[in-house]
Amino acid sequence: MPDSTPASTVAAPPRARTAHRPEHEDAARARPQAAGTAGPAVDDLAGIGDIVLAGAASGYAHLAARDTVTIGRLAAAARAAADALARPTLWPRRADRWQPAPRTARRGVSGRMRVSVVALRPNAFVELAADRPRAGRTEARSEVLALVSGQAHLVVTGPDGALLAVQELARGKARVLGASGGHQLINTGTATLVAVRVGA
């Protein structure tokens, strides 16, 4: 029996549906990627200059790191120098004047520290140099004293010679002098006094 359904009413076969993908996914698929990588390496610090250059030499002389000398380091160096000079054979032969300490007393000293030693006869005294900044520096110089042997006192006098203070320099303890002008080290015992001074 002939089909009487009009040609216009015949349904066309359905087309296969495709899932809709956003445009950015298509763009991401179009970009090639190296196999096994999901993006930039985590440890790649090439773009972070502060981290990459940390600890490296800057190339600028005025930015070079300087070895800072603290009061603690001066005191430790003074005590170590005093211990190293415990043997009388290392004491200075010339008395009543400051002179460079022997190499044995300077082994634990580094950087800009200076170590000097003095031997004082009974009742003798020695001046401590006035506090003057070194060339190219604006901060005051710091000094530390330590007793090697004998009995000593520090006397502080004013500009007019008036006695301002008297302090004992005990064995095993370092005495910090923030401003050494007007200070005198006096041998108040009956034996030879030996003391070391470390400054920066």
C-alpha positions in Angstrom: 0.0 0.0 0.0 1.6 3.3 -1.0 2.7 5.7 1.8 0.4 8.7 1.9 2.6 10.7 4.4 3.6 14.0 2.9 7.4 14.4 2.2 7.4 17.6 4.3 6.4 15.8 7.4 9.1 13.2 7.4 11.5 13.7 10.3 15.1 14.1 9.6 17.5 11.7 11.4 18.8 13.2 14.6 22.4 14.6 14.5 24.9 13.5 17.1 25.1 16.0 20.0 28.5 17.3 21.0 29.3 18.6 24.5 29.9 22.4 24.6 33.5 23.3 25.6 34.3 26.8 26.7 36.7 28.8 24.4 39.5 28.9 27.0 39.6 25.1 27.1 40.1 25.0 23.4 42.9 27.5 23.6 44.5 25.6 26.4 44.4 22.4 24.3 45.9 24.2 21.4 49.0 25.3 23.4 51.7 22.6 23.3 53.1 21.5 26.6 56.2 19.4 27.3 55.4 15.9 28.3 55.2 15.3 32.1 55.0 19.0 33.0 52.0 20.8 34.4 53.4 24.3 34.4 56.6 26.3 35.4 59.0 24.5 37.7 58.4 25.2 41.4 62.1 25.7 42.1 62.7 28.1 39.3 63.7 31.3 41.0 65.2 33.1 38.0 62.7 35.9 38.2 63.2 36.5 42.0 66.3 38.6 42.1 66.5 39.1 45.9 66.4 35.3 46.5 68.8 34.4 43.7 71.4 37.0 44.8 71.2 36.3 48.5 74.6 35.6 49.9 76.4 36.5 46.6 78.9 39.2 46.2 77.2 42.4 45.1 80.1 43.8 43.0 79.9 47.2 44.8 82.7 48.0 47.2 80.6 50.3 49.4 78.0 47.5 49.9 80.6 44.9 51.1 79.8 43.3 54.4 82.0 44.4 57.3 83.0 42.4 60.3 81.3 44.2 63.2 83.3 44.3 66.5 81.0 44.2 69.5 81.7 44.7 73.2 81.1 41.0 73.8 83.8 40.1 71.3 86.2 42.6 72.7 85.7 41.3 76.3 86.1 37.7 75.1 89.3 38.6 73.3 90.7 40.4 76.3 90.0 37.4 78.6 91.5 35.0 76.1 94.6 37.2 75.8 95.0 37.4 79.6 94.8 33.6 79.8 97.4 33.2 77.1 99.8 35.5 79.0 99.7 33.6 82.2 103.3 32.5 81.8 105.8 35.1 83.1 108.1 34.3 80.2 105.6 36.1 77.9 105.4 39.3 79.9 106.9 42.4 78.4 110.5 43.2 79.5 110.0 47.0 79.3 107.8 48.2 82.1 105.4 51.1 82.6 104.4 51.5 78.9 101.8 50.0 76.6 103.3 47.8 73.8 101.9 45.3 71.2 101.1 42.0 72.8 103.0 38.9 71.7 101.6 36.7 69.0 100.5 34.1 71.5 98.0 36.7 73.0 96.8 37.7 69.5 95.8 34.2 68.2 92.2 34.5 69.1 91.9 38.1 67.8 90.6 38.8 64.3 89.6 41.7 62.2 90.3 45.2 63.4 91.0 44.4 67.0 94.3 45.6 68.5 95.9 43.9 71.6 98.4 45.6 73.8 100.0 44.7 77.1 101.7 46.6 79.9 103.8 45.6 82.9 103.7 48.0 85.9 106.0 48.1 88.9 104.5 48.6 92.3 103.0 52.1 92.8 103.5 52.8 89.1 100.7 53.9 86.8 100.1 54.3 83.1 97.7 56.5 81.2 95.0 55.2 78.9 94.9 56.9 75.6 92.2 59.5 75.0 89.1 58.3 73.2 89.5 59.5 69.6 87.7 58.0 66.6 89.9 56.4 64.0 90.2 57.9 60.5 87.0 57.5 58.5 84.9 56.6 61.5 82.5 58.7 63.5 81.8 56.4 66.4 83.8 56.4 69.6 86.5 53.7 70.1 85.7 51.0 72.6 88.4 49.4 74.8 88.4 46.5 77.2 90.9 45.8 80.0 91.7 42.5 81.6 94.1 41.7 84.4 96.8 39.1 83.8 98.6 39.2 87.2 98.9 41.5 90.2 96.6 44.0 91.8 95.3 47.0 89.9 92.9 49.9 90.2 91.4 52.2 87.6 91.4 55.8 88.5 89.2 58.3 86.7 90.0 62.0 86.9 88.3 65.0 85.5 89.7 67.8 83.3 90.8 69.7 86.4 92.5 66.7 87.9 89.8 66.0 90.4 89.3 62.4 91.4 86.0 61.1 90.0 86.1 57.3 90.6 88.3 54.4 91.7 87.5 50.9 90.5 89.3 47.6 91.1 90.4 45.6 88.1 89.7 42.0 89.2 91.3 38.9 87.8 89.0 37.0 85.4 86.7 40.0 84.7 87.0 42.4 81.8 86.5 46.1 82.3 84.8 48.0 79.5 85.9 51.6 78.9 83.5 53.5 76.7 85.5 56.6 77.0 89.1 56.1 78.1 90.1 59.8 78.4 91.2 60.6 82.0 91.7 56.9 83.0 94.8 55.7 84.7 95.8 52.1 85.5 97.6 52.0 88.8 99.5 49.1 90.4 98.2 49.0 94.0 100.0 45.7 94.9 103.5 44.7 95.9 104.2 42.6 92.8 104.5 43.3 89.1 101.2 44.1 87.5 100.5 42.8 84.0 97.3 43.8 82.1 96.1 43.6 78.5 94.0 46.0 76.6 91.9 45.2 73.5 90.4 47.9 71.3 88.8 48.4 68.0 
